[in-house]
């Protein structure tokens, strides 16, 4: 990959992509910031609509419940097992001083 990927969501990058971006001095700063954003995504639980709001009543709201995310979490799409692995990658990248 040359440079920082254009029009690619951060959840579509693999662990190898992150390693390459962190190793390149030109993309390192943005990669650190985006990897931190990926770490901060909390998608373990999602809200599911149980009952829709009554369209006749403007004050009614949807009834929702919080459930465990049945889909693939963002960190897993990138190839990380858990948030600790991303934290380790961030710490490793910050410890290496590239000029």
C-alpha positions in Angstrom: 0.0 0.0 0.0 1.3 3.4 -0.9 0.4 6.3 1.5 -2.7 6.4 3.6 -5.7 4.6 2.1 -8.3 6.9 0.6 -12.0 6.3 1.2 -11.3 3.2 3.3 -13.0 3.0 6.7 -10.6 2.2 9.6 -12.5 -1.0 10.3 -11.5 -2.4 6.8 -7.8 -2.3 7.6 -6.0 -5.5 8.6 -3.4 -5.9 11.4 -0.7 -5.9 8.7 -2.1 -2.7 7.2 -1.8 -1.1 10.7 1.8 -2.3 11.1 2.7 -0.9 7.7 1.1 2.5 8.4 2.7 2.7 11.8 6.1 1.9 10.4 5.9 4.7 7.8 6.9 8.1 9.2 4.6 9.9 6.8 1.5 8.0 7.9 2.4 7.2 11.5 0.6 10.1 13.2 -2.7 9.6 11.4 -2.4 5.8 11.9 -1.9 6.2 15.7 -4.9 8.5 15.9 -7.1 6.1 13.8 -6.0 3.1 15.8 -6.9 4.9 19.0 -10.3 5.6 17.5 -10.7 1.9 16.6 -9.8 1.0 20.2 -12.4 3.4 21.5 -15.3 2.0 19.5 -17.6 0.3 21.9 -19.8 -2.1 19.9 -20.0 -5.0 22.2 -23.6 -4.2 22.8 -26.2 -2.7 20.5 -29.8 -1.6 20.8 -32.6 -3.5 19.2 -36.0 -2.0 18.6 -38.7 -4.2 20.3 -41.7 -2.0 19.5 -41.9 1.0 17.1 -43.3 4.3 18.3 -47.0 5.0 17.6 -47.0 7.4 14.5 -50.3 8.9 15.8 -48.8 10.0 19.1 -45.9 12.5 18.7 -44.7 11.9 22.3 -44.3 8.1 21.9 -40.8 6.6 21.5 -39.5 3.3 20.2 -39.1 0.6 22.9 -35.6 -0.7 22.7 -33.5 -3.3 24.5 -29.7 -3.6 24.8 -28.4 -6.9 23.5 -24.9 -8.4 22.8 -23.8 -7.5 19.3 -24.7 -10.5 17.1 -22.5 -9.3 14.3 -18.7 -9.1 13.9 -17.2 -6.4 16.1 -15.0 -3.7 14.5 -11.9 -4.9 16.3 -12.4 -8.5 15.1 -12.9 -7.3 11.5 -9.4 -5.8 11.7 -8.0 -9.1 13.0 -7.5 -8.1 16.7 -8.6 -10.5 19.3 -9.6 -7.9 21.9 -8.9 -4.4 23.1 -5.8 -5.4 24.9 -4.2 -6.4 21.6 -4.9 -3.0 20.2 -3.6 -1.4 23.4 -0.4 -3.4 23.0 0.0 -2.3 19.4 -0.5 1.3 20.4 2.0 1.1 23.2 4.5 -0.7 20.9 4.1 2.0 18.2 4.4 4.9 20.7 7.6 3.3 22.2 9.3 3.3 18.8 10.5 6.7 18.0 10.6 7.1 14.2 12.1 10.3 12.8 
